[in-house]
Amino acid sequence: MSIQKFPQVPLTLGAVRKGDVRSQFGALCYRMDGGKPEVLLVTSRGTGRWIVPKGWPMPGQTPAGTAAVEAYEEAGVEGDAHPQCLGIYSYTKVIEDGEDLPCVVSLFAIKVKRLLPKYPEDDQRKRKWFSPKRAAALVDEDELQQIIRRFDPKVLTR
């Protein structure tokens, strides 16, 4: 078995101590359309750029469970969360009145059963389905682009 090398972007810490890196859990929401996967992206509240739903760890939730809660709150998704982590990516969270926070996101697949017309952040975000190739081109983070581009729901197991 060969090991493929994928380029990674170094995490920029700036003046932040390495213990200040924050962990988040994210959702790669998908559906099958004619045998091909589609990925749901949402816009960020601040800049309106395309992202995946994500958020901070929640007491009493597993990482995949947290991703499912974020998918509901940010995109109105009801679905099944897969327990395996698809991958990890890093980004810098811009804080309005403080220092920016370096974050590491563990990403979990959520198979969408239903999109709700009303959900907690529906007045703050847009959501849209894309092919994995198009979704990867729309997100900013290189590592997230790679995860989305290589996503294959057929390899997910329970």
Phi, psi and omega per residue, in radians:
M1 nan 2.290 3.108
S2 -1.702 2.667 3.109
I3 -1.827 2.133 3.109
Q4 -1.446 2.459 3.087
K5 -1.754 2.210 3.112
F6 -1.964 2.337 3.141
P7 -1.124 2.455 3.083
Q8 -2.137 2.652 3.101
V9 -1.697 2.220 3.127
P10 -1.061 2.461 3.076
L11 -1.306 2.165 -3.130
T12 -1.623 2.036 -3.100
L13 -1.675 -0.398 -3.104
G14 0.979 -2.252 -3.120
A15 -1.525 0.033 -3.092
V16 -1.454 2.444 3.081
R17 -1.295 2.630 -3.088
K18 -1.064 -0.463 3.078
G19 -1.248 -0.161 -3.133
D20 -1.610 0.025 3.087
V21 -1.207 2.319 -3.070
R22 -1.783 2.572 3.081
S23 -1.778 2.413 3.033
Q24 -2.317 2.893 3.087
F25 -2.158 2.324 -3.066
G26 -2.156 2.859 -3.090
A27 -2.086 2.169 2.949
L28 -1.710 1.653 -3.085
C29 -1.436 2.297 -3.095
Y30 -2.483 2.808 3.001
R31 -2.483 2.863 3.074
M32 -1.815 2.303 3.131
D33 -2.257 1.863 -3.122
G34 1.092 0.595 -3.140
G35 1.463 -0.024 3.139
K36 -2.015 2.458 -3.139
P37 -1.318 2.575 2.953
E38 -2.170 2.568 -3.078
V39 -2.003 2.373 3.120
L40 -1.672 2.151 3.039
L41 -1.955 2.710 3.052
V42 -2.178 2.819 3.074
T43 -1.563 2.613 3.055
S44 -1.279 2.717 -3.122
R45 -1.263 -0.618 -3.060
G46 -1.381 -1.051 -3.003
T47 -1.735 -0.258 -3.118
G48 1.363 0.212 3.115
R49 -1.375 2.792 -3.101
W50 -1.380 2.309 -3.118
I51 -2.493 3.063 2.941
V52 -1.746 2.644 3.059
P53 -1.059 2.410 3.134
K54 -2.797 2.823 3.115
G55 -2.998 -3.107 -3.078
W56 -1.310 2.727 3.059
P57 -0.967 2.556 -3.128
M58 -2.079 2.296 3.093
P59 -0.998 2.357 3.097
G60 1.413 0.017 3.119
Q61 -1.968 2.565 2.967
T62 -1.318 2.902 3.042
P63 -0.987 -0.787 3.119
A64 -1.150 -0.629 3.084
G65 -1.124 -0.708 3.075
T66 -1.087 -0.748 3.105
A67 -1.039 -0.698 3.135
A68 -1.159 -0.698 3.094
V69 -1.106 -0.766 3.120
E70 -1.103 -0.681 3.113
A71 -1.095 -0.677 3.082
Y72 -1.162 -0.875 -3.048
E73 -1.154 -0.728 -3.030
E74 -1.609 -0.376 -3.054
A75 -2.333 -0.051 -3.134
G76 1.223 0.521 -3.084
V77 -1.550 2.288 2.874
E78 -1.970 2.243 -3.102
G79 -3.073 -3.028 -3.105
D80 -1.799 2.173 3.101
A81 -1.554 2.301 3.056
H82 -1.507 2.366 -3.023
P83 -1.311 -0.294 -3.130
Q84 -1.439 2.422 3.068
C85 -1.293 2.232 3.120
L86 -1.302 -0.508 -3.084
G87 2.899 3.105 -3.097
I88 -2.270 2.415 3.042
Y89 -2.384 2.806 -3.127
S90 -2.090 2.677 3.059
Y91 -2.772 2.964 3.089
T92 -1.912 2.095 3.115
K93 -1.452 2.148 -3.133
V94 -1.464 2.098 3.137
I95 -1.766 2.260 -3.054
E96 -1.016 -0.868 -3.033
D97 -2.101 0.777 3.131
G98 -2.938 -2.971 3.111
E99 -1.290 2.572 3.058
D100 -1.184 2.553 -3.085
L101 -1.917 2.161 2.994
P102 -1.263 2.317 -3.097
C103 -2.225 2.594 3.017
V104 -2.086 2.191 -3.057
V105 -1.943 2.183 2.980
S106 -1.610 2.194 -2.995
L107 -1.832 2.346 -3.123
F108 -2.180 2.449 3.121
A109 -1.358 2.404 3.055
I110 -2.187 2.028 3.072
K111 -1.435 2.027 -3.037
V112 -1.336 2.177 3.042
K113 -1.650 -0.606 -3.069
R114 -2.747 2.488 2.994
L115 -1.831 2.160 -3.129
L116 -1.429 2.460 3.112
P117 -1.254 -0.515 3.113
K118 -2.120 2.319 3.125
Y119 -2.698 2.900 -2.967
P120 -0.920 -0.651 -3.063
E121 -1.961 0.436 -3.082
D122 -1.144 -0.395 3.118
D123 -1.556 -0.028 -3.088
Q124 -1.996 -0.208 -3.029
R125 -2.425 2.717 2.939
K126 -1.858 2.730 3.071
R127 -2.379 2.598 -3.109
K128 -2.780 2.533 3.082
W129 -1.505 2.458 3.108
F130 -2.456 2.733 2.938
S131 -1.149 2.703 3.099
P132 -0.971 -0.686 -3.137
K133 -1.087 -0.785 -3.142
R134 -1.216 -0.735 3.125
A135 -1.051 -0.744 3.134
A136 -1.077 -0.651 -3.131
A137 -1.241 -0.399 -3.065
L138 -1.539 -0.448 -3.139
V139 -1.462 2.663 -3.039
D140 -1.451 -0.595 -2.981
E141 -1.370 2.182 -3.109
D142 -1.004 -0.771 -3.111
E143 -1.145 -0.690 3.090
L144 -1.147 -0.681 3.074
Q145 -0.986 -0.783 -3.130
Q146 -1.117 -0.751 3.141
I147 -1.077 -0.821 -3.119
I148 -1.142 -0.775 -3.109
R149 -1.055 -0.648 -3.080
R150 -1.618 0.021 -3.069
F151 -1.124 2.244 3.092
D152 -2.405 1.822 -3.087
P153 -1.100 -0.313 3.134
K154 -1.164 -0.361 -3.113
V155 -1.585 -0.060 3.127
L156 -1.296 2.344 3.078
T157 -2.233 2.763 3.099
R158 -1.674 nan nan
